[in-house]
């Protein structure tokens, strides 16, 4: 005797649904990122320094590194 799929599911002969759950991908990804250190976003600024009161000193570039993740808005 052959039943249609609708009749099989109505009388309980259809395939059983999986009863276990697999952790969703976003949760697994969130767990992996929570354990890693936050990436630094470094911006380098070069300032040209020259002092007209001391003409014997040569002009120079001074470099500053700022982590944009830890500083406030500029």
N, CA, C and O atoms as a Maestro MAE file, in Angstrom:
{
 s_m_m2io_version
 :::
 2.0.0
}

f_m_ct {
 s_m_title
 :::
 protein
 m_atom[296] {
  # First column is atom index #
  i_m_mmod_type
  r_m_x_coord
  r_m_y_coord
  r_m_z_coord
  i_m_residue_number
  s_m_chain_name
  s_m_pdb_residue_name
  s_m_pdb_atom_name
  i_m_atomic_number
  :::
  1 25 0.846 -1.158 0.000 1 A "UNK " " N  " 7
  2 3 0.000 0.000 0.000 1 A "UNK " " CA " 6
  3 2 0.901 1.234 0.000 1 A "UNK " " C  " 6
  4 15 1.831 1.325 0.802 1 A "UNK " " O  " 8
  5 25 0.629 2.177 -0.892 2 A "UNK " " N  " 7
  6 3 1.458 3.371 -1.026 2 A "UNK " " CA " 6
  7 2 0.668 4.594 -0.597 2 A "UNK " " C  " 6
  8 15 -0.465 4.808 -1.028 2 A "UNK " " O  " 8
  9 25 1.287 5.383 0.254 3 A "UNK " " N  " 7
  10 3 0.636 6.606 0.732 3 A "UNK " " CA " 6
  11 2 1.327 7.813 0.124 3 A "UNK " " C  " 6
  12 15 2.515 7.751 -0.191 3 A "UNK " " O  " 8
  13 25 0.606 8.902 -0.045 4 A "UNK " " N  " 7
  14 3 1.231 10.149 -0.485 4 A "UNK " " CA " 6
  15 2 2.011 10.734 0.688 4 A "UNK " " C  " 6
  16 15 1.833 10.321 1.834 4 A "UNK " " O  " 8
  17 25 2.877 11.697 0.388 5 A "UNK " " N  " 7
  18 3 3.710 12.320 1.434 5 A "UNK " " CA " 6
  19 2 2.834 12.997 2.476 5 A "UNK " " C  " 6
  20 15 3.136 12.930 3.667 5 A "UNK " " O  " 8
  21 25 1.766 13.640 2.057 6 A "UNK " " N  " 7
  22 3 0.869 14.317 3.003 6 A "UNK " " CA " 6
  23 2 0.218 13.320 3.942 6 A "UNK " " C  " 6
  24 15 0.110 13.573 5.141 6 A "UNK " " O  " 8
  25 25 -0.217 12.183 3.405 7 A "UNK " " N  " 7
  26 3 -0.847 11.173 4.248 7 A "UNK " " CA " 6
  27 2 0.180 10.534 5.177 7 A "UNK " " C  " 6
  28 15 -0.128 10.232 6.329 7 A "UNK " " O  " 8
  29 25 1.413 10.326 4.675 8 A "UNK " " N  " 7
  30 3 2.456 9.726 5.517 8 A "UNK " " CA " 6
  31 2 2.761 10.611 6.705 8 A "UNK " " C  " 6
  32 15 2.895 10.128 7.829 8 A "UNK " " O  " 8
  33 25 2.873 11.917 6.460 9 A "UNK " " N  " 7
  34 3 3.179 12.812 7.574 9 A "UNK " " CA " 6
  35 2 1.993 12.931 8.517 9 A "UNK " " C  " 6
  36 15 2.174 13.145 9.716 9 A "UNK " " O  " 8
  37 25 0.777 12.795 7.988 10 A "UNK " " N  " 7
  38 3 -0.405 12.901 8.831 10 A "UNK " " CA " 6
  39 2 -0.518 11.710 9.776 10 A "UNK " " C  " 6
  40 15 -0.975 11.862 10.908 10 A "UNK " " O  " 8
  41 25 -0.108 10.531 9.326 11 A "UNK " " N  " 7
  42 3 -0.229 9.355 10.195 11 A "UNK " " CA " 6
  43 2 1.082 9.001 10.883 11 A "UNK " " C  " 6
  44 15 1.155 7.994 11.587 11 A "UNK " " O  " 8
  45 25 2.139 9.828 10.688 12 A "UNK " " N  " 7
  46 3 3.382 9.631 11.421 12 A "UNK " " CA " 6
  47 2 4.377 8.725 10.734 12 A "UNK " " C  " 6
  48 15 5.301 8.249 11.394 12 A "UNK " " O  " 8
  49 25 4.242 8.456 9.439 13 A "UNK " " N  " 7
  50 3 5.184 7.598 8.743 13 A "UNK " " CA " 6
  51 2 6.303 8.381 8.059 13 A "UNK " " C  " 6
  52 15 7.228 7.782 7.510 13 A "UNK " " O  " 8
  53 25 6.232 9.690 8.087 14 A "UNK " " N  " 7
  54 3 7.254 10.515 7.442 14 A "UNK " " CA " 6
  55 2 8.551 10.416 8.225 14 A "UNK " " C  " 6
  56 15 8.566 9.966 9.371 14 A "UNK " " O  " 8
  57 25 9.622 10.835 7.606 15 A "UNK " " N  " 7
  58 3 10.937 10.814 8.266 15 A "UNK " " CA " 6
  59 2 10.916 11.619 9.551 15 A "UNK " " C  " 6
  60 15 10.297 12.682 9.599 15 A "UNK " " O  " 8
  61 25 11.575 11.141 10.587 16 A "UNK " " N  " 7
  62 3 11.622 11.919 11.828 16 A "UNK " " CA " 6
  63 2 12.530 13.139 11.673 16 A "UNK " " C  " 6
  64 15 13.538 13.095 10.969 16 A "UNK " " O  " 8
  65 25 12.167 14.184 12.318 17 A "UNK " " N  " 7
  66 3 12.946 15.421 12.303 17 A "UNK " " CA " 6
  67 2 14.113 15.264 13.264 17 A "UNK " " C  " 6
  68 15 13.966 14.643 14.317 17 A "UNK " " O  " 8
  69 25 15.265 15.815 12.919 18 A "UNK " " N  " 7
  70 3 16.433 15.733 13.801 18 A "UNK " " CA " 6
  71 2 16.117 16.408 15.126 18 A "UNK " " C  " 6
  72 15 15.580 17.515 15.159 18 A "UNK " " O  " 8
  73 25 16.451 15.740 16.204 19 A "UNK " " N  " 7
  74 3 16.096 16.238 17.529 19 A "UNK " " CA " 6
  75 2 17.231 16.958 18.229 19 A "UNK " " C  " 6
  76 15 17.027 17.518 19.306 19 A "UNK " " O  " 8
  77 25 18.420 16.959 17.650 20 A "UNK " " N  " 7
  78 3 19.537 17.653 18.267 20 A "UNK " " CA " 6
  79 2 19.777 18.953 17.513 20 A "UNK " " C  " 6
  80 15 19.384 19.091 16.354 20 A "UNK " " O  " 8
  81 25 20.413 19.889 18.165 21 A "UNK " " N  " 7
  82 3 20.664 21.176 17.521 21 A "UNK " " CA " 6
  83 2 22.162 21.402 17.405 21 A "UNK " " C  " 6
  84 15 22.944 20.990 18.262 21 A "UNK " " O  " 8
  85 25 22.531 22.051 16.350 22 A "UNK " " N  " 7
  86 3 23.921 22.413 16.098 22 A "UNK " " CA " 6
  87 2 24.048 23.898 16.397 22 A "UNK " " C  " 6
  88 15 23.205 24.679 15.954 22 A "UNK " " O  " 8
  89 25 25.083 24.319 17.141 23 A "UNK " " N  " 7
  90 3 25.220 25.748 17.410 23 A "UNK " " CA " 6
  91 2 25.298 26.522 16.105 23 A "UNK " " C  " 6
  92 15 25.992 26.132 15.165 23 A "UNK " " O  " 8
  93 25 24.584 27.605 16.073 24 A "UNK " " N  " 7
  94 3 24.561 28.390 14.847 24 A "UNK " " CA " 6
  95 2 25.930 29.031 14.599 24 A "UNK " " C  " 6
  96 15 26.687 29.298 15.532 24 A "UNK " " O  " 8
  97 25 26.221 29.265 13.342 25 A "UNK " " N  " 7
  98 3 27.519 29.814 12.960 25 A "UNK " " CA " 6
  99 2 27.794 31.173 13.596 25 A "UNK " " C  " 6
  100 15 28.913 31.387 14.063 25 A "UNK " " O  " 8
  101 25 26.826 32.117 13.643 26 A "UNK " " N  " 7
  102 3 27.135 33.413 14.276 26 A "UNK " " CA " 6
  103 2 27.543 33.299 15.738 26 A "UNK " " C  " 6
  104 15 28.395 34.057 16.201 26 A "UNK " " O  " 8
  105 25 26.949 32.363 16.469 27 A "UNK " " N  " 7
  106 3 27.311 32.192 17.878 27 A "UNK " " CA " 6
  107 2 28.738 31.673 17.980 27 A "UNK " " C  " 6
  108 15 29.512 32.147 18.812 27 A "UNK " " O  " 8
  109 25 29.093 30.698 17.135 28 A "UNK " " N  " 7
  110 3 30.453 30.150 17.159 28 A "UNK " " CA " 6
  111 2 31.465 31.212 16.780 28 A "UNK " " C  " 6
  112 15 32.541 31.282 17.373 28 A "UNK " " O  " 8
  113 25 31.135 32.041 15.797 29 A "UNK " " N  " 7
  114 3 32.035 33.115 15.382 29 A "UNK " " CA " 6
  115 2 32.170 34.143 16.496 29 A "UNK " " C  " 6
  116 15 33.273 34.622 16.760 29 A "UNK " " O  " 8
  117 25 31.070 34.488 17.153 30 A "UNK " " N  " 7
  118 3 31.118 35.463 18.241 30 A "UNK " " CA " 6
  119 2 31.986 34.951 19.378 30 A "UNK " " C  " 6
  120 15 32.725 35.724 19.988 30 A "UNK " " O  " 8
  121 25 31.908 33.663 19.670 31 A "UNK " " N  " 7
  122 3 32.746 33.102 20.730 31 A "UNK " " CA " 6
  123 2 34.219 33.187 20.362 31 A "UNK " " C  " 6
  124 15 35.054 33.467 21.222 31 A "UNK " " O  " 8
  125 25 34.553 32.949 19.095 32 A "UNK " " N  " 7
  126 3 35.962 32.988 18.704 32 A "UNK " " CA " 6
  127 2 36.504 34.409 18.737 32 A "UNK " " C  " 6
  128 15 37.668 34.611 19.085 32 A "UNK " " O  " 8
  129 25 35.693 35.394 18.387 33 A "UNK " " N  " 7
  130 3 36.158 36.775 18.416 33 A "UNK " " CA " 6
  131 2 36.243 37.316 19.833 33 A "UNK " " C  " 6
  132 15 37.048 38.207 20.102 33 A "UNK " " O  " 8
  133 25 35.439 36.801 20.736 34 A "UNK " " N  " 7
  134 3 35.451 37.290 22.110 34 A "UNK " " CA " 6
  135 2 36.751 36.927 22.815 34 A "UNK " " C  " 6
  136 15 37.152 37.618 23.751 34 A "UNK " " O  " 8
  137 25 37.412 35.868 22.390 35 A "UNK " " N  " 7
  138 3 38.639 35.448 23.057 35 A "UNK " " CA " 6
  139 2 39.882 36.101 22.472 35 A "UNK " " C  " 6
  140 15 40.941 36.082 23.100 35 A "UNK " " O  " 8
  141 25 39.771 36.677 21.283 36 A "UNK " " N  " 7
  142 3 40.931 37.299 20.646 36 A "UNK " " CA " 6
  143 2 41.097 38.739 21.133 36 A "UNK " " C  " 6
  144 15 40.128 39.400 21.509 36 A "UNK " " O  " 8
  145 25 42.334 39.205 21.116 37 A "UNK " " N  " 7
  146 3 42.603 40.592 21.490 37 A "UNK " " CA " 6
  147 2 42.105 41.514 20.371 37 A "UNK " " C  " 6
  148 15 42.200 41.162 19.196 37 A "UNK " " O  " 8
  149 25 41.580 42.678 20.723 38 A "UNK " " N  " 7
  150 3 41.096 43.579 19.685 38 A "UNK " " CA " 6
  151 2 42.249 44.071 18.807 38 A "UNK " " C  " 6
  152 15 43.339 44.369 19.294 38 A "UNK " " O  " 8
  153 25 41.985 44.146 17.526 39 A "UNK " " N  " 7
  154 3 43.012 44.595 16.578 39 A "UNK " " CA " 6
  155 2 43.245 46.091 16.753 39 A "UNK " " C  " 6
  156 15 42.308 46.853 16.990 39 A "UNK " " O  " 8
  157 25 44.492 46.495 16.634 40 A "UNK " " N  " 7
  158 3 44.820 47.908 16.751 40 A "UNK " " CA " 6
  159 2 44.692 48.566 15.388 40 A "UNK " " C  " 6
  160 15 45.013 47.973 14.359 40 A "UNK " " O  " 8
  161 25 44.219 49.797 15.403 41 A "UNK " " N  " 7
  162 3 44.123 50.591 14.185 41 A "UNK " " CA " 6
  163 2 45.003 51.821 14.422 41 A "UNK " " C  " 6
  164 15 44.583 52.794 15.047 41 A "UNK " " O  " 8
  165 25 46.213 51.752 13.915 42 A "UNK " " N  " 7
  166 3 47.224 52.777 14.182 42 A "UNK " " CA " 6
  167 2 47.246 53.802 13.039 42 A "UNK " " C  " 6
  168 15 47.237 53.448 11.860 42 A "UNK " " O  " 8
  169 25 47.275 55.068 13.425 43 A "UNK " " N  " 7
  170 3 47.426 56.164 12.471 43 A "UNK " " CA " 6
  171 2 48.694 56.905 12.845 43 A "UNK " " C  " 6
  172 15 48.877 57.290 14.000 43 A "UNK " " O  " 8
  173 25 49.580 57.108 11.860 44 A "UNK " " N  " 7
  174 3 50.840 57.812 12.109 44 A "UNK " " CA " 6
  175 2 50.730 59.253 11.614 44 A "UNK " " C  " 6
  176 15 50.251 59.518 10.512 44 A "UNK " " O  " 8
  177 25 51.184 60.166 12.456 45 A "UNK " " N  " 7
  178 3 51.221 61.586 12.109 45 A "UNK " " CA " 6
  179 2 52.672 62.033 12.138 45 A "UNK " " C  " 6
  180 15 53.403 61.704 13.072 45 A "UNK " " O  " 8
  181 25 53.092 62.773 11.133 46 A "UNK " " N  " 7
  182 3 54.443 63.341 11.118 46 A "UNK " " CA " 6
  183 2 54.317 64.860 11.178 46 A "UNK " " C  " 6
  184 15 53.632 65.482 10.366 46 A "UNK " " O  " 8
  185 25 54.997 65.434 12.161 47 A "UNK " " N  " 7
  186 3 54.976 66.885 12.386 47 A "UNK " " CA " 6
  187 2 56.357 67.436 12.045 47 A "UNK " " C  " 6
  188 15 57.383 66.933 12.505 47 A "UNK " " O  " 8
  189 25 56.350 68.474 11.231 48 A "UNK " " N  " 7
  190 3 57.594 69.145 10.841 48 A "UNK " " CA " 6
  191 2 57.949 70.133 11.937 48 A "UNK " " C  " 6
  192 15 57.190 71.063 12.209 48 A "UNK " " O  " 8
  193 25 59.092 69.935 12.564 49 A "UNK " " N  " 7
  194 3 59.537 70.789 13.670 49 A "UNK " " CA " 6
  195 2 60.708 71.675 13.213 49 A "UNK " " C  " 6
  196 15 61.700 71.199 12.661 49 A "UNK " " O  " 8
  197 25 60.553 72.960 13.464 50 A "UNK " " N  " 7
  198 3 61.605 73.920 13.169 50 A "UNK " " CA " 6
  199 2 61.477 75.072 14.154 50 A "UNK " " C  " 6
  200 15 60.390 75.623 14.332 50 A "UNK " " O  " 8
  201 25 62.576 75.435 14.787 51 A "UNK " " N  " 7
  202 3 62.585 76.501 15.775 51 A "UNK " " CA " 6
  203 2 63.372 77.681 15.220 51 A "UNK " " C  " 6
  204 15 64.594 77.595 15.096 51 A "UNK " " O  " 8
  205 25 62.700 78.785 14.882 52 A "UNK " " N  " 7
  206 3 63.412 79.935 14.322 52 A "UNK " " CA " 6
  207 2 64.338 80.628 15.330 52 A "UNK " " C  " 6
  208 15 65.224 81.384 14.931 52 A "UNK " " O  " 8
  209 25 64.142 80.377 16.627 53 A "UNK " " N  " 7
  210 3 65.008 80.983 17.637 53 A "UNK " " CA " 6
  211 2 66.366 80.301 17.711 53 A "UNK " " C  " 6
  212 15 67.311 80.875 18.253 53 A "UNK " " O  " 8
  213 25 66.483 79.092 17.180 54 A "UNK " " N  " 7
  214 3 67.746 78.354 17.152 54 A "UNK " " CA " 6
  215 2 68.052 77.973 15.702 54 A "UNK " " C  " 6
  216 15 67.801 76.838 15.297 54 A "UNK " " O  " 8
  217 25 68.584 78.898 14.927 55 A "UNK " " N  " 7
  218 3 68.817 78.610 13.503 55 A "UNK " " CA " 6
  219 2 69.895 77.547 13.262 55 A "UNK " " C  " 6
  220 15 69.969 76.999 12.162 55 A "UNK " " O  " 8
  221 25 70.719 77.247 14.244 56 A "UNK " " N  " 7
  222 3 71.763 76.237 14.053 56 A "UNK " " CA " 6
  223 2 71.172 74.818 14.046 56 A "UNK " " C  " 6
  224 15 71.751 73.908 13.453 56 A "UNK " " O  " 8
  225 25 70.021 74.634 14.706 57 A "UNK " " N  " 7
  226 3 69.379 73.317 14.724 57 A "UNK " " CA " 6
  227 2 68.683 73.073 13.391 57 A "UNK " " C  " 6
  228 15 68.030 73.961 12.844 57 A "UNK " " O  " 8
  229 25 68.832 71.865 12.882 58 A "UNK " " N  " 7
  230 3 68.187 71.517 11.620 58 A "UNK " " CA " 6
  231 2 66.699 71.206 11.847 58 A "UNK " " C  " 6
  232 15 66.323 70.708 12.908 58 A "UNK " " O  " 8
  233 25 65.873 71.496 10.865 59 A "UNK " " N  " 7
  234 3 64.464 71.077 10.969 59 A "UNK " " CA " 6
  235 2 64.368 69.549 10.962 59 A "UNK " " C  " 6
  236 15 65.210 68.863 10.382 59 A "UNK " " O  " 8
  237 25 63.343 69.042 11.607 60 A "UNK " " N  " 7
  238 3 63.208 67.582 11.691 60 A "UNK " " CA " 6
  239 2 61.727 67.189 11.655 60 A "UNK " " C  " 6
  240 15 60.846 68.008 11.914 60 A "UNK " " O  " 8
  241 25 61.476 65.915 11.326 61 A "UNK " " N  " 7
  242 3 60.137 65.347 11.375 61 A "UNK " " CA " 6
  243 2 59.999 64.538 12.653 61 A "UNK " " C  " 6
  244 15 60.856 63.716 12.976 61 A "UNK " " O  " 8
  245 25 58.918 64.777 13.373 62 A "UNK " " N  " 7
  246 3 58.644 64.016 14.577 62 A "UNK " " CA " 6
  247 2 57.392 63.177 14.313 62 A "UNK " " C  " 6
  248 15 56.372 63.707 13.872 62 A "UNK " " O  " 8
  249 25 57.468 61.867 14.583 63 A "UNK " " N  " 7
  250 3 56.371 60.946 14.285 63 A "UNK " " CA " 6
  251 2 55.630 60.577 15.559 63 A "UNK " " C  " 6
  252 15 56.232 60.255 16.583 63 A "UNK " " O  " 8
  253 25 54.293 60.633 15.467 64 A "UNK " " N  " 7
  254 3 53.415 60.223 16.561 64 A "UNK " " CA " 6
  255 2 52.523 59.098 16.048 64 A "UNK " " C  " 6
  256 15 52.019 59.162 14.927 64 A "UNK " " O  " 8
  257 25 52.327 58.072 16.866 65 A "UNK " " N  " 7
  258 3 51.423 56.973 16.528 65 A "UNK " " CA " 6
  259 2 50.231 57.021 17.477 65 A "UNK " " C  " 6
  260 15 50.396 57.070 18.696 65 A "UNK " " O  " 8
  261 25 49.030 57.005 16.904 66 A "UNK " " N  " 7
  262 3 47.795 57.078 17.698 66 A "UNK " " CA " 6
  263 2 46.962 55.843 17.380 66 A "UNK " " C  " 6
  264 15 46.723 55.539 16.212 66 A "UNK " " O  " 8
  265 25 46.518 55.126 18.418 67 A "UNK " " N  " 7
  266 3 45.614 53.996 18.241 67 A "UNK " " CA " 6
  267 2 44.185 54.554 18.181 67 A "UNK " " C  " 6
  268 15 43.662 55.049 19.179 67 A "UNK " " O  " 8
  269 25 43.569 54.469 17.008 68 A "UNK " " N  " 7
  270 3 42.253 55.061 16.804 68 A "UNK " " CA " 6
  271 2 41.150 54.320 17.567 68 A "UNK " " C  " 6
  272 15 40.067 54.871 17.766 68 A "UNK " " O  " 8
  273 25 41.405 53.088 17.994 69 A "UNK " " N  " 7
  274 3 40.414 52.333 18.746 69 A "UNK " " CA " 6
  275 2 40.329 52.805 20.206 69 A "UNK " " C  " 6
  276 15 39.286 52.666 20.845 69 A "UNK " " O  " 8
  277 25 41.432 53.364 20.730 70 A "UNK " " N  " 7
  278 3 41.429 53.761 22.143 70 A "UNK " " CA " 6
  279 2 41.270 55.249 22.358 70 A "UNK " " C  " 6
  280 15 40.979 55.671 23.477 70 A "UNK " " O  " 8
  281 25 41.451 56.063 21.327 71 A "UNK " " N  " 7
  282 3 41.321 57.511 21.519 71 A "UNK " " CA " 6
  283 2 39.893 57.950 21.191 71 A "UNK " " C  " 6
  284 15 39.140 57.208 20.560 71 A "UNK " " O  " 8
  285 25 39.535 59.125 21.611 72 A "UNK " " N  " 7
  286 3 38.222 59.671 21.327 72 A "UNK " " CA " 6
  287 2 38.170 60.259 19.943 72 A "UNK " " C  " 6
  288 15 39.160 60.223 19.211 72 A "UNK " " O  " 8
  289 25 37.006 60.811 19.566 73 A "UNK " " N  " 7
  290 3 36.898 61.419 18.229 73 A "UNK " " CA " 6
  291 2 37.763 62.660 18.129 73 A "UNK " " C  " 6
  292 15 37.969 63.393 19.097 73 A "UNK " " O  " 8
  293 25 38.248 62.859 16.950 74 A "UNK " " N  " 7
  294 3 39.135 64.022 16.734 74 A "UNK " " CA " 6
  295 2 38.384 65.117 16.012 74 A "UNK " " C  " 6
  296 15 38.950 66.175 15.737 74 A "UNK " " O  " 8
  :::
 }
 m_bond[295] {
  # First column is bond index #
  i_m_from
  i_m_to
  i_m_order
  :::
  1 1 2 1
  2 2 3 1
  3 3 4 2
  4 3 5 1
  5 5 6 1
  6 6 7 1
  7 7 8 2
  8 7 9 1
  9 9 10 1
  10 10 11 1
  11 11 12 2
  12 11 13 1
  13 13 14 1
  14 14 15 1
  15 15 16 2
  16 15 17 1
  17 17 18 1
  18 18 19 1
  19 19 20 2
  20 19 21 1
  21 21 22 1
  22 22 23 1
  23 23 24 2
  24 23 25 1
  25 25 26 1
  26 26 27 1
  27 27 28 2
  28 27 29 1
  29 29 30 1
  30 30 31 1
  31 31 32 2
  32 31 33 1
  33 33 34 1
  34 34 35 1
  35 35 36 2
  36 35 37 1
  37 37 38 1
  38 38 39 1
  39 39 40 2
  40 39 41 1
  41 41 42 1
  42 42 43 1
  43 43 44 2
  44 43 45 1
  45 45 46 1
  46 46 47 1
  47 47 48 2
  48 47 49 1
  49 49 50 1
  50 50 51 1
  51 51 52 2
  52 51 53 1
  53 53 54 1
  54 54 55 1
  55 55 56 2
  56 55 57 1
  57 57 58 1
  58 58 59 1
  59 59 60 2
  60 59 61 1
  61 61 62 1
  62 62 63 1
  63 63 64 2
  64 63 65 1
  65 65 66 1
  66 66 67 1
  67 67 68 2
  68 67 69 1
  69 69 70 1
  70 70 71 1
  71 71 72 2
  72 71 73 1
  73 73 74 1
  74 74 75 1
  75 75 76 2
  76 75 77 1
  77 77 78 1
  78 78 79 1
  79 79 80 2
  80 79 81 1
  81 81 82 1
  82 82 83 1
  83 83 84 2
  84 83 85 1
  85 85 86 1
  86 86 87 1
  87 87 88 2
  88 87 89 1
  89 89 90 1
  90 90 91 1
  91 91 92 2
  92 91 93 1
  93 93 94 1
  94 94 95 1
  95 95 96 2
  96 95 97 1
  97 97 98 1
  98 98 99 1
  99 99 100 2
  100 99 101 1
  101 101 102 1
  102 102 103 1
  103 103 104 2
  104 103 105 1
  105 105 106 1
  106 106 107 1
  107 107 108 2
  108 107 109 1
  109 109 110 1
  110 110 111 1
  111 111 112 2
  112 111 113 1
  113 113 114 1
  114 114 115 1
  115 115 116 2
  116 115 117 1
  117 117 118 1
  118 118 119 1
  119 119 120 2
  120 119 121 1
  121 121 122 1
  122 122 123 1
  123 123 124 2
  124 123 125 1
  125 125 126 1
  126 126 127 1
  127 127 128 2
  128 127 129 1
  129 129 130 1
  130 130 131 1
  131 131 132 2
  132 131 133 1
  133 133 134 1
  134 134 135 1
  135 135 136 2
  136 135 137 1
  137 137 138 1
  138 138 139 1
  139 139 140 2
  140 139 141 1
  141 141 142 1
  142 142 143 1
  143 143 144 2
  144 143 145 1
  145 145 146 1
  146 146 147 1
  147 147 148 2
  148 147 149 1
  149 149 150 1
  150 150 151 1
  151 151 152 2
  152 151 153 1
  153 153 154 1
  154 154 155 1
  155 155 156 2
  156 155 157 1
  157 157 158 1
  158 158 159 1
  159 159 160 2
  160 159 161 1
  161 161 162 1
  162 162 163 1
  163 163 164 2
  164 163 165 1
  165 165 166 1
  166 166 167 1
  167 167 168 2
  168 167 169 1
  169 169 170 1
  170 170 171 1
  171 171 172 2
  172 171 173 1
  173 173 174 1
  174 174 175 1
  175 175 176 2
  176 175 177 1
  177 177 178 1
  178 178 179 1
  179 179 180 2
  180 179 181 1
  181 181 182 1
  182 182 183 1
  183 183 184 2
  184 183 185 1
  185 185 186 1
  186 186 187 1
  187 187 188 2
  188 187 189 1
  189 189 190 1
  190 190 191 1
  191 191 192 2
  192 191 193 1
  193 193 194 1
  194 194 195 1
  195 195 196 2
  196 195 197 1
  197 197 198 1
  198 198 199 1
  199 199 200 2
  200 199 201 1
  201 201 202 1
  202 202 203 1
  203 203 204 2
  204 203 205 1
  205 205 206 1
  206 206 207 1
  207 207 208 2
  208 207 209 1
  209 209 210 1
  210 210 211 1
  211 211 212 2
  212 211 213 1
  213 213 214 1
  214 214 215 1
  215 215 216 2
  216 215 217 1
  217 217 218 1
  218 218 219 1
  219 219 220 2
  220 219 221 1
  221 221 222 1
  222 222 223 1
  223 223 224 2
  224 223 225 1
  225 225 226 1
  226 226 227 1
  227 227 228 2
  228 227 229 1
  229 229 230 1
  230 230 231 1
  231 231 232 2
  232 231 233 1
  233 233 234 1
  234 234 235 1
  235 235 236 2
  236 235 237 1
  237 237 238 1
  238 238 239 1
  239 239 240 2
  240 239 241 1
  241 241 242 1
  242 242 243 1
  243 243 244 2
  244 243 245 1
  245 245 246 1
  246 246 247 1
  247 247 248 2
  248 247 249 1
  249 249 250 1
  250 250 251 1
  251 251 252 2
  252 251 253 1
  253 253 254 1
  254 254 255 1
  255 255 256 2
  256 255 257 1
  257 257 258 1
  258 258 259 1
  259 259 260 2
  260 259 261 1
  261 261 262 1
  262 262 263 1
  263 263 264 2
  264 263 265 1
  265 265 266 1
  266 266 267 1
  267 267 268 2
  268 267 269 1
  269 269 270 1
  270 270 271 1
  271 271 272 2
  272 271 273 1
  273 273 274 1
  274 274 275 1
  275 275 276 2
  276 275 277 1
  277 277 278 1
  278 278 279 1
  279 279 280 2
  280 279 281 1
  281 281 282 1
  282 282 283 1
  283 283 284 2
  284 283 285 1
  285 285 286 1
  286 286 287 1
  287 287 288 2
  288 287 289 1
  289 289 290 1
  290 290 291 1
  291 291 292 2
  292 291 293 1
  293 293 294 1
  294 294 295 1
  295 295 296 2
  :::
 }
}
